Amino acid sequence: MSDLDVQIPTAFDPFADANAEDSGAGTKEYVHIRIQQRNGRKSLTTVQGLKKAFSYNKILKDLKKEFCCNGTVVQDPELGQVIQLQGDQRKNVSTFLVQAGIVKKDNIKIHGF
């Protein structure tokens, strides 16, 4: 009996590998583009998660000019600054952010419907 090496199982953490991979410099900061339904055909597009180094007002100005819609920058206590645009501009905003070089296509998540 003394010749047997008995290993006692330890606690297994299935998320240990995922946490180790995400802790490095390759963390993904996603930009979330969402749509909110107002009443009837009216809708609102929100853009959240842009880096703080960018000027939200300049991005908003270009978006408004490009897509002929109104918009504003809203300060949210949990999410920080959020860009709001009138209408369903999800596809337009995602292509604009990629073409302007603000965000890579892999880091954009489009939500809704």
N, CA, C and O atoms as a MOPAC input file, in Angstrom:
PM7 MOZYME 1SCF
protein

 N      0.80500 1    -1.19400 1     0.00000 1
 C      0.00000 1     0.00000 1     0.00000 1
 C      0.84600 1     1.25400 1     0.00000 1
 O      0.43700 1     2.27900 1    -0.54600 1
 N      2.00300 1     1.18800 1     0.59600 1
 C      2.82400 1     2.38400 1     0.69400 1
 C      3.44700 1     2.75300 1    -0.64700 1
 O      3.90000 1     3.88500 1    -0.81900 1
 N      3.48200 1     1.82600 1    -1.60000 1
 C      4.07600 1     2.10700 1    -2.90200 1
 C      3.14800 1     2.89300 1    -3.82300 1
 O      3.61200 1     3.44400 1    -4.82100 1
 N      1.86500 1     2.96000 1    -3.52200 1
 C      0.91500 1     3.65400 1    -4.37900 1
 C      0.96200 1     5.16100 1    -4.12100 1
 O      0.95900 1     5.61700 1    -2.97700 1
 N      1.00600 1     5.90400 1    -5.20000 1
 C      0.93600 1     7.35300 1    -5.07300 1
 C     -0.50700 1     7.76900 1    -5.27800 1
 O     -1.05000 1     7.63200 1    -6.37400 1
 N     -1.10800 1     8.26200 1    -4.25700 1
 C     -2.49900 1     8.66300 1    -4.31200 1
 C     -2.54400 1    10.18000 1    -4.48300 1
 O     -1.96800 1    10.92900 1    -3.69300 1
 N     -3.23900 1    10.61200 1    -5.52900 1
 C     -3.37700 1    12.03600 1    -5.75600 1
 C     -4.76400 1    12.47100 1    -5.31600 1
 O     -5.77200 1    11.88200 1    -5.70600 1
 N     -4.79400 1    13.47400 1    -4.52800 1
 C     -6.06500 1    14.00600 1    -4.05300 1
 C     -6.52700 1    15.05100 1    -5.05300 1
 O     -5.77600 1    15.97200 1    -5.37400 1
 N     -7.75300 1    14.92400 1    -5.55200 1
 C     -8.22700 1    15.90300 1    -6.54600 1
 C     -8.39400 1    17.28100 1    -5.90500 1
 O     -8.85400 1    17.42100 1    -4.77200 1
 N     -8.00500 1    18.27100 1    -6.67100 1
 C     -8.14400 1    19.65300 1    -6.20500 1
 C     -9.32600 1    20.29500 1    -6.90800 1
 O     -9.89400 1    19.72400 1    -7.83900 1
 N     -9.68300 1    21.46200 1    -6.46300 1
 C    -10.81700 1    22.17700 1    -7.06400 1
 C    -10.46800 1    22.55500 1    -8.50100 1
 O     -9.39700 1    23.10200 1    -8.76500 1
 N    -11.37100 1    22.26300 1    -9.41500 1
 C    -11.15600 1    22.54500 1   -10.83000 1
 C    -11.92500 1    23.79800 1   -11.21500 1
 O    -13.12300 1    23.91000 1   -10.95800 1
 N    -11.22600 1    24.73300 1   -11.83100 1
 C    -11.85100 1    25.98200 1   -12.28300 1
 C    -11.91900 1    25.95000 1   -13.80700 1
 O    -10.88800 1    26.10000 1   -14.46300 1
 N    -13.11400 1    25.75900 1   -14.39400 1
 C    -13.20000 1    25.66400 1   -15.85600 1
 C    -12.92500 1    26.99400 1   -16.55600 1
 O    -12.64200 1    27.00700 1   -17.75400 1
 N    -13.00300 1    28.11200 1   -15.83100 1
 C    -12.79600 1    29.41400 1   -16.44300 1
 C    -11.37900 1    29.94200 1   -16.24700 1
 O    -11.08800 1    31.07700 1   -16.62600 1
 N    -10.49600 1    29.14300 1   -15.66400 1
 C     -9.13800 1    29.60200 1   -15.39900 1
 C     -8.40000 1    29.91500 1   -16.69300 1
 O     -7.69800 1    30.92300 1   -16.77700 1
 N     -8.55200 1    29.05400 1   -17.71100 1
 C     -7.86600 1    29.29400 1   -18.98000 1
 C     -8.40200 1    30.54000 1   -19.66800 1
 O     -7.62900 1    31.32100 1   -20.22300 1
 N     -9.70600 1    30.73500 1   -19.64100 1
 C    -10.30400 1    31.89000 1   -20.29300 1
 C     -9.87400 1    33.17800 1   -19.60900 1
 O     -9.59000 1    34.17000 1   -20.28100 1
 N     -9.82200 1    33.17400 1   -18.28800 1
 C     -9.40800 1    34.37400 1   -17.56000 1
 C     -7.93600 1    34.68000 1   -17.80400 1
 O     -7.55000 1    35.84700 1   -17.88500 1
 N     -7.11400 1    33.64700 1   -17.92200 1
 C     -5.69200 1    33.85800 1   -18.17200 1
 C     -5.47300 1    34.44400 1   -19.55900 1
 O     -4.59600 1    35.28800 1   -19.73700 1
 N     -6.25400 1    34.01200 1   -20.54400 1
 C     -6.10300 1    34.53600 1   -21.89800 1
 C     -6.56800 1    35.98100 1   -21.99000 1
 O     -5.95400 1    36.79000 1   -22.68400 1
 N     -7.65900 1    36.30900 1   -21.28900 1
 C     -8.20900 1    37.65400 1   -21.37600 1
 C     -7.42800 1    38.67200 1   -20.57500 1
 O     -7.57800 1    39.87300 1   -20.80100 1
 N     -6.59800 1    38.22900 1   -19.64500 1
 C     -5.91100 1    39.17600 1   -18.77800 1
 C     -4.74100 1    39.85200 1   -19.48500 1
 O     -4.21700 1    40.84600 1   -18.98200 1
 N     -4.32700 1    39.34300 1   -20.62500 1
 C     -3.17500 1    39.90700 1   -21.32100 1
 C     -3.51600 1    41.18300 1   -22.06300 1
 O     -4.58200 1    41.76900 1   -21.87500 1
 N     -2.57800 1    41.60400 1   -22.91900 1
 C     -2.75800 1    42.84300 1   -23.66800 1
 C     -3.76100 1    42.67900 1   -24.80000 1
 O     -4.14800 1    43.67500 1   -25.41100 1
 N     -4.19200 1    41.47000 1   -25.09800 1
 C     -5.10600 1    41.22900 1   -26.20700 1
 C     -6.56800 1    41.29600 1   -25.82400 1
 O     -7.40200 1    40.69000 1   -26.49600 1
 N     -6.90400 1    42.01000 1   -24.76800 1
 C     -8.30900 1    42.08900 1   -24.37800 1
 C     -9.08700 1    42.85500 1   -25.42200 1
 O     -8.60300 1    43.83000 1   -25.99600 1
 N    -10.30300 1    42.39600 1   -25.65800 1
 C    -11.13800 1    43.03100 1   -26.67200 1
 C    -12.08200 1    44.00600 1   -26.00200 1
 O    -12.82500 1    43.64600 1   -25.08800 1
 N    -12.04500 1    45.22500 1   -26.45800 1
 C    -12.98200 1    46.24000 1   -26.01200 1
 C    -14.02000 1    46.37600 1   -27.11000 1
 O    -13.74100 1    46.93800 1   -28.16900 1
 N    -15.20900 1    45.86500 1   -26.86000 1
 C    -16.24400 1    45.87700 1   -27.87900 1
 C    -16.96900 1    47.21500 1   -27.91100 1
 O    -17.15300 1    47.86800 1   -26.88400 1
 N    -17.37600 1    47.60600 1   -29.11400 1
 C    -18.26600 1    48.74100 1   -29.30700 1
 C    -19.64200 1    48.14700 1   -29.57900 1
 O    -19.81900 1    47.37300 1   -30.52000 1
 N    -20.61100 1    48.51200 1   -28.75100 1
 C    -21.95100 1    47.96000 1   -28.86000 1
 C    -22.85000 1    48.96900 1   -29.56800 1
 O    -22.95300 1    50.12600 1   -29.16000 1
 N    -23.49700 1    48.50600 1   -30.63500 1
 C    -24.45300 1    49.33100 1   -31.38100 1
 C    -25.82200 1    48.69700 1   -31.17800 1
 O    -26.06500 1    47.56400 1   -31.59500 1
 N    -26.71100 1    49.44200 1   -30.53500 1
 C    -28.02800 1    48.90300 1   -30.19600 1
 C    -29.12600 1    49.75300 1   -30.79400 1
 O    -28.91800 1    50.91000 1   -31.16100 1
 N    -30.29900 1    49.15200 1   -30.88400 1
 C    -31.48000 1    49.87900 1   -31.34200 1
 C    -32.53900 1    49.79500 1   -30.25600 1
 O    -32.72100 1    48.75400 1   -29.62300 1
 N    -33.23500 1    50.90900 1   -30.05000 1
 C    -34.34100 1    50.94800 1   -29.09400 1
 C    -35.57900 1    51.39000 1   -29.84000 1
 O    -35.55700 1    52.39100 1   -30.55600 1
 N    -36.65300 1    50.65000 1   -29.67400 1
 C    -37.90400 1    50.99900 1   -30.33000 1
 C    -38.59700 1    52.09100 1   -29.53700 1
 O    -38.72200 1    51.99300 1   -28.31600 1
 N    -39.04500 1    53.12500 1   -30.22300 1
 C    -39.82100 1    54.16900 1   -29.55800 1
 C    -41.29800 1    53.86100 1   -29.75900 1
 O    -41.78400 1    52.87100 1   -29.21200 1
 N    -42.02600 1    54.66000 1   -30.51600 1
 C    -43.42900 1    54.32900 1   -30.76800 1
 C    -43.64600 1    54.21600 1   -32.27600 1
 O    -43.15200 1    55.02700 1   -33.05900 1
 N    -44.39400 1    53.19200 1   -32.65400 1
 C    -44.67300 1    52.97900 1   -34.06400 1
 C    -43.43000 1    52.62000 1   -34.84400 1
 O    -42.74800 1    51.64700 1   -34.52100 1
 N    -43.12700 1    53.40800 1   -35.88300 1
 C    -41.95500 1    53.16000 1   -36.72000 1
 C    -40.71100 1    53.86700 1   -36.21200 1
 O    -39.63300 1    53.69400 1   -36.78000 1
 N    -40.83400 1    54.65300 1   -35.16300 1
 C    -39.71200 1    55.44200 1   -34.64300 1
 C    -38.74000 1    54.55200 1   -33.88000 1
 O    -39.15000 1    53.63800 1   -33.16400 1
 N    -37.45500 1    54.82500 1   -34.03900 1
 C    -36.44900 1    54.05900 1   -33.31500 1
 C    -35.25300 1    54.94900 1   -32.99300 1
 O    -35.12800 1    56.06500 1   -33.49700 1
 N    -34.37800 1    54.42100 1   -32.13900 1
 C    -33.22900 1    55.14600 1   -31.63800 1
 C    -32.03000 1    54.21000 1   -31.68500 1
 O    -32.12600 1    53.06400 1   -31.24600 1
 N    -30.89600 1    54.68200 1   -32.21400 1
 C    -29.68700 1    53.88300 1   -32.27600 1
 C    -28.69500 1    54.41700 1   -31.25800 1
 O    -28.44900 1    55.62300 1   -31.21000 1
 N    -28.11800 1    53.53500 1   -30.43900 1
 C    -27.13300 1    53.95700 1   -29.45000 1
 C    -25.79500 1    53.28800 1   -29.74700 1
 O    -25.74100 1    52.11500 1   -30.11800 1
 N    -24.71500 1    54.05300 1   -29.57800 1
 C    -23.35200 1    53.57400 1   -29.78400 1
 C    -22.63100 1    53.71200 1   -28.45000 1
 O    -22.53200 1    54.81300 1   -27.90900 1
 N    -22.12700 1    52.60200 1   -27.91800 1
 C    -21.51600 1    52.60200 1   -26.60500 1
 C    -20.20600 1    51.83100 1   -26.64500 1
 O    -20.10000 1    50.82900 1   -27.35200 1
 N    -19.21000 1    52.28600 1   -25.89800 1
 C    -17.97200 1    51.53700 1   -25.75800 1
 C    -16.81100 1    52.08000 1   -26.55600 1
 O    -15.77000 1    51.42700 1   -26.63400 1
 N    -16.94800 1    53.25600 1   -27.15400 1
 C    -15.81300 1    53.85600 1   -27.85000 1
 C    -14.76800 1    54.26900 1   -26.82500 1
 O    -15.09400 1    54.54000 1   -25.67000 1
 N    -13.51500 1    54.31400 1   -27.25100 1
 C    -12.44300 1    54.70700 1   -26.33000 1
 C    -12.60700 1    56.17100 1   -25.93600 1
 O    -13.11900 1    56.98500 1   -26.70400 1
 N    -12.16800 1    56.48300 1   -24.73900 1
 C    -12.31500 1    57.83700 1   -24.22500 1
 C    -11.39100 1    58.83000 1   -24.92600 1
 O    -11.57700 1    60.04100 1   -24.80400 1
 N    -10.40100 1    58.32900 1   -25.65500 1
 C     -9.46600 1    59.21000 1   -26.35700 1
 C    -10.14100 1    59.93000 1   -27.52700 1
 O     -9.68000 1    60.98800 1   -27.95400 1
 N    -11.22400 1    59.36100 1   -28.04100 1
 C    -11.92100 1    59.96400 1   -29.17800 1
 C    -12.84300 1    61.07200 1   -28.70500 1
 O    -13.37700 1    61.02800 1   -27.59700 1
 N    -13.01900 1    62.06900 1   -29.56800 1
 C    -13.95600 1    63.14600 1   -29.28000 1
 C    -15.34400 1    62.70900 1   -29.74700 1
 O    -15.60700 1    62.59700 1   -30.94400 1
 N    -16.20900 1    62.46800 1   -28.79400 1
 C    -17.55300 1    61.98500 1   -29.10700 1
 C    -18.32700 1    63.01200 1   -29.92700 1
 O    -19.09000 1    62.64700 1   -30.82100 1
 N    -18.13100 1    64.29600 1   -29.62600 1
 C    -18.87200 1    65.33300 1   -30.34500 1
 C    -18.46300 1    65.40800 1   -31.81300 1
 O    -19.31100 1    65.65400 1   -32.67200 1
 N    -17.18100 1    65.20200 1   -32.11900 1
 C    -16.74200 1    65.22500 1   -33.52200 1
 C    -17.26800 1    64.00400 1   -34.27500 1
 O    -17.68400 1    64.11500 1   -35.42900 1
 N    -17.25000 1    62.84700 1   -33.62700 1
 C    -17.80300 1    61.64000 1   -34.25400 1
 C    -19.28700 1    61.82800 1   -34.51500 1
 O    -19.78500 1    61.48000 1   -35.58500 1
 N    -20.00000 1    62.38600 1   -33.52400 1
 C    -21.43200 1    62.62800 1   -33.67000 1
 C    -21.70600 1    63.59200 1   -34.81700 1
 O    -22.63900 1    63.38900 1   -35.59400 1
 N    -20.90200 1    64.62800 1   -34.92000 1
 C    -21.08300 1    65.61600 1   -35.99100 1
 C    -20.94400 1    64.96000 1   -37.36100 1
 O    -21.74500 1    65.22100 1   -38.25900 1
 N    -19.93400 1    64.11300 1   -37.52400 1
 C    -19.73900 1    63.42000 1   -38.80200 1
 C    -20.86100 1    62.42400 1   -39.08100 1
 O    -21.31000 1    62.29900 1   -40.22100 1
 N    -21.31800 1    61.71400 1   -38.04600 1
 C    -22.41600 1    60.76400 1   -38.23200 1
 C    -23.69500 1    61.48300 1   -38.65400 1
 O    -24.39800 1    61.02700 1   -39.55500 1
 N    -23.99200 1    62.60000 1   -38.00600 1
 C    -25.20200 1    63.35200 1   -38.33000 1
 C    -25.15700 1    63.86300 1   -39.76300 1
 O    -26.16000 1    63.82800 1   -40.47500 1
 N    -23.98200 1    64.34100 1   -40.18300 1
 C    -23.83800 1    64.87500 1   -41.53700 1
 C    -23.91900 1    63.76200 1   -42.58100 1
 O    -24.50900 1    63.93700 1   -43.64700 1
 N    -23.31900 1    62.62000 1   -42.25900 1
 C    -23.26000 1    61.50700 1   -43.21200 1
 C    -24.62600 1    60.86900 1   -43.43300 1
 O    -24.97700 1    60.53800 1   -44.56600 1
 N    -25.40800 1    60.69100 1   -42.35400 1
 C    -26.64500 1    59.93200 1   -42.44600 1
 C    -27.89400 1    60.79500 1   -42.39800 1
 O    -29.00200 1    60.26000 1   -42.37100 1
 N    -27.75000 1    62.11100 1   -42.38700 1
 C    -28.89700 1    63.03600 1   -42.39000 1
 C    -29.88300 1    62.70500 1   -41.26900 1
 O    -31.07700 1    62.52500 1   -41.51000 1
 N    -29.37400 1    62.62900 1   -40.05500 1
 C    -30.23100 1    62.36100 1   -38.90800 1
 C    -29.77600 1    63.23000 1   -37.75200 1
 O    -28.68300 1    63.79600 1   -37.78500 1
 N    -30.60700 1    63.33400 1   -36.73900 1
 C    -30.26400 1    64.10300 1   -35.56000 1
 C    -29.67600 1    63.16700 1   -34.52100 1
 O    -29.88400 1    61.95500 1   -34.58700 1
 N    -28.93600 1    63.72000 1   -33.55400 1
 C    -28.35500 1    62.89400 1   -32.51900 1
 C    -27.80000 1    63.72600 1   -31.39000 1
 O    -27.74800 1    64.95300 1   -31.46400 1
 N    -27.37800 1    63.02600 1   -30.32700 1
 C    -26.82400 1    63.69300 1   -29.16300 1
 C    -25.88500 1    62.73900 1   -28.42800 1
 O    -25.91500 1    61.52700 1   -28.64100 1
 N    -25.04900 1    63.31600 1   -27.55700 1
 C    -24.18600 1    62.52800 1   -26.68300 1
 C    -24.78000 1    62.58800 1   -25.28500 1
 O    -24.97800 1    63.67200 1   -24.73800 1
 N    -25.06600 1    61.42200 1   -24.70300 1
 C    -25.70300 1    61.33600 1   -23.39200 1
 C    -24.68100 1    60.78400 1   -22.39900 1
 O    -23.97400 1    59.82400 1   -22.70600 1
 N    -24.60300 1    61.38000 1   -21.22300 1
 C    -23.72300 1    60.88900 1   -20.15800 1
 C    -24.51200 1    59.93300 1   -19.26900 1
 O    -25.46700 1    60.33900 1   -18.60600 1
 N    -24.11100 1    58.66200 1   -19.25600 1
 C    -24.77900 1    57.64100 1   -18.45100 1
 C    -23.88300 1    57.30900 1   -17.26100 1
 O    -22.67200 1    57.17100 1   -17.43000 1
 N    -24.45300 1    57.17700 1   -16.05700 1
 C    -23.60600 1    56.88700 1   -14.89400 1
 C    -22.91000 1    55.53600 1   -14.96300 1
 O    -21.78900 1    55.41100 1   -14.47000 1
 N    -23.53000 1    54.51800 1   -15.55400 1
 C    -22.92600 1    53.19200 1   -15.63800 1
 C    -22.07300 1    53.02200 1   -16.89100 1
 O    -20.97700 1    52.46600 1   -16.82600 1
 N    -22.57000 1    53.49900 1   -18.02900 1
 C    -21.93500 1    53.22700 1   -19.31600 1
 C    -20.99000 1    54.32000 1   -19.78200 1
 O    -20.24000 1    54.11000 1   -20.73500 1
 N    -21.00300 1    55.46600 1   -19.14700 1
 C    -20.17700 1    56.57700 1   -19.60100 1
 C    -20.89400 1    57.34100 1   -20.69000 1
 O    -22.11200 1    57.50600 1   -20.63800 1
 N    -20.14100 1    57.81200 1   -21.68300 1
 C    -20.75100 1    58.57500 1   -22.76300 1
 C    -21.32100 1    57.62900 1   -23.82000 1
 O    -20.67200 1    56.66500 1   -24.22500 1
 N    -22.54300 1    57.92400 1   -24.25600 1
 C    -23.24100 1    57.11800 1   -25.24600 1
 C    -23.74200 1    58.04700 1   -26.34600 1
 O    -24.32700 1    59.09100 1   -26.05700 1
 N    -23.51700 1    57.67500 1   -27.60500 1
 C    -24.02000 1    58.44700 1   -28.73700 1
 C    -25.39900 1    57.90900 1   -29.09000 1
 O    -25.58000 1    56.70100 1   -29.24700 1
 N    -26.37500 1    58.81500 1   -29.21500 1
 C    -27.72400 1    58.43400 1   -29.63000 1
 C    -28.02500 1    59.08000 1   -30.96800 1
 O    -27.76400 1    60.26700 1   -31.16800 1
 N    -28.58100 1    58.29000 1   -31.89200 1
 C    -28.96000 1    58.77700 1   -33.21300 1
 C    -30.41400 1    58.41400 1   -33.48200 1
 O    -30.91100 1    57.40100 1   -32.99000 1
 N    -31.08600 1    59.24500 1   -34.26100 1
 C    -32.46200 1    58.95200 1   -34.63800 1
 C    -32.48200 1    57.92500 1   -35.75500 1
 O    -31.64400 1    57.95700 1   -36.65600 1
 N    -33.44300 1    57.01500 1   -35.68900 1
 C    -33.62400 1    56.03000 1   -36.74900 1
 C    -32.76300 1    54.79700 1   -36.54600 1
 O    -31.96500 1    54.72200 1   -35.61200 1
 N    -32.94000 1    53.83500 1   -37.43400 1
 C    -32.17500 1    52.59200 1   -37.40100 1
 C    -30.89900 1    52.78900 1   -38.20900 1
 O    -30.90700 1    52.62200 1   -39.42800 1
 N    -29.81600 1    53.14000 1   -37.54900 1
 C    -28.54400 1    53.43800 1   -38.20800 1
 C    -27.46800 1    52.40600 1   -37.86400 1
 O    -26.27900 1    52.71300 1   -37.94700 1
 N    -27.85600 1    51.20700 1   -37.48500 1
 C    -26.87900 1    50.22400 1   -37.00500 1
 C    -25.84900 1    49.86800 1   -38.06100 1
 O    -24.64800 1    49.93700 1   -37.80200 1
 N    -26.30000 1    49.49100 1   -39.24200 1
 C    -25.36400 1    49.09900 1   -40.30300 1
 C    -24.52500 1    50.30400 1   -40.74600 1
 O    -23.32100 1    50.18300 1   -40.97000 1
 N    -25.17400 1    51.46100 1   -40.86900 1
 C    -24.46200 1    52.66400 1   -41.29000 1
 C    -23.35200 1    53.03600 1   -40.31500 1
 O    -22.23900 1    53.36100 1   -40.72800 1
 N    -23.66000 1    52.98600 1   -39.01200 1
 C    -22.67000 1    53.36300 1   -38.00600 1
 C    -21.51400 1    52.36800 1   -37.99400 1
 O    -20.35800 1    52.77200 1   -37.87400 1
 N    -21.80600 1    51.08900 1   -38.11400 1
 C    -20.72800 1    50.09600 1   -38.09200 1
 C    -19.78900 1    50.26300 1   -39.28000 1
 O    -18.57200 1    50.19700 1   -39.10800 1
 N    -20.32800 1    50.47900 1   -40.48800 1
 C    -19.45700 1    50.68500 1   -41.65000 1
 C    -18.68800 1    52.00200 1   -41.52100 1
 O    -17.53200 1    52.08300 1   -41.93700 1
 N    -19.31600 1    53.02800 1   -40.95300 1
 C    -18.63500 1    54.31600 1   -40.77600 1
 C    -17.44500 1    54.17400 1   -39.81800 1
 O    -16.35800 1    54.68100 1   -40.09500 1
 N    -17.65700 1    53.48100 1   -38.69000 1
 C    -16.58100 1    53.33600 1   -37.70800 1
 C    -15.41500 1    52.52500 1   -38.26000 1
 O    -14.26000 1    52.80200 1   -37.93600 1
 N    -15.70500 1    51.52500 1   -39.09200 1
 C    -14.64500 1    50.71100 1   -39.68600 1
 C    -13.89200 1    51.51100 1   -40.74200 1
 O    -12.66200 1    51.48100 1   -40.77800 1
 N    -14.61900 1    52.23100 1   -41.60600 1
 C    -13.96900 1    53.00400 1   -42.67000 1
 C    -13.15100 1    54.16200 1   -42.11900 1
 O    -12.12000 1    54.51800 1   -42.68900 1
 N    -13.59900 1    54.75300 1   -41.01400 1
 C    -12.86500 1    55.86100 1   -40.40700 1
 C    -11.64900 1    55.37300 1   -39.62600 1
 O    -10.79800 1    56.17500 1   -39.24300 1
 N    -11.56100 1    54.08000 1   -39.38900 1
 C    -10.42300 1    53.52700 1   -38.66700 1
 C    -10.54400 1    53.68100 1   -37.16100 1
 O     -9.54400 1    53.57900 1   -36.45000 1
 N    -11.73000 1    53.92100 1   -36.67100 1
 C    -11.93300 1    54.11300 1   -35.23800 1
 C    -11.95300 1    52.76000 1   -34.52100 1
 O    -11.39300 1    52.61900 1   -33.43400 1
 N    -12.60000 1    51.76800 1   -35.13800 1
 C    -12.75500 1    50.44800 1   -34.53400 1
 C    -12.55500 1    49.39900 1   -35.61800 1
 O    -12.90700 1    49.62200 1   -36.77600 1
 N    -11.98700 1    48.25100 1   -35.24100 1
 C    -11.90500 1    47.12700 1   -36.16900 1
 C    -13.25300 1    46.42900 1   -36.23900 1
 O    -14.04800 1    46.48300 1   -35.30100 1
 N    -13.49700 1    45.77700 1   -37.36400 1
 C    -14.78800 1    45.11500 1   -37.57700 1
 C    -15.02800 1    44.01200 1   -36.55000 1
 O    -16.17300 1    43.75000 1   -36.18000 1
 N    -13.95800 1    43.36200 1   -36.08500 1
 C    -14.09600 1    42.27300 1   -35.11600 1
 C    -14.55500 1    42.77000 1   -33.75000 1
 O    -15.09900 1    41.99500 1   -32.96300 1
 N    -14.34300 1    44.05800 1   -33.45600 1
 C    -14.66100 1    44.60100 1   -32.13700 1
 C    -16.01500 1    45.28200 1   -32.08900 1
 O    -16.31200 1    45.97700 1   -31.11700 1
 N    -16.85200 1    45.10300 1   -33.11800 1
 C    -18.17600 1    45.71600 1   -33.13700 1
 C    -19.22000 1    44.63000 1   -32.92200 1
 O    -19.19500 1    43.58700 1   -33.57600 1
 N    -20.13000 1    44.88600 1   -32.00400 1
 C    -21.27400 1    43.99200 1   -31.77700 1
 C    -22.54300 1    44.76400 1   -32.05400 1
 O    -22.78600 1    45.81000 1   -31.45300 1
 N    -23.36500 1    44.24300 1   -32.97700 1
 C    -24.62500 1    44.87000 1   -33.32700 1
 C    -25.74600 1    44.08600 1   -32.64400 1
 O    -25.85300 1    42.87100 1   -32.80600 1
 N    -26.57600 1    44.79400 1   -31.88000 1
 C    -27.66300 1    44.16700 1   -31.13200 1
 C    -29.00300 1    44.60800 1   -31.70000 1
 O    -29.10100 1    45.64800 1   -32.35100 1
 N    -30.01700 1    43.82200 1   -31.45100 1
 C    -31.38200 1    44.19600 1   -31.79500 1
 C    -31.94800 1    43.42500 1   -32.95700 1
 O    -31.24300 1    43.06600 1   -33.90000 1
 N    -33.23100 1    43.18000 1   -32.86900 1
 C    -34.05200 1    42.48000 1   -33.86800 1
 C    -33.35500 1    41.19800 1   -34.26700 1
 O    -33.86800 1    40.44900 1   -35.09900 1

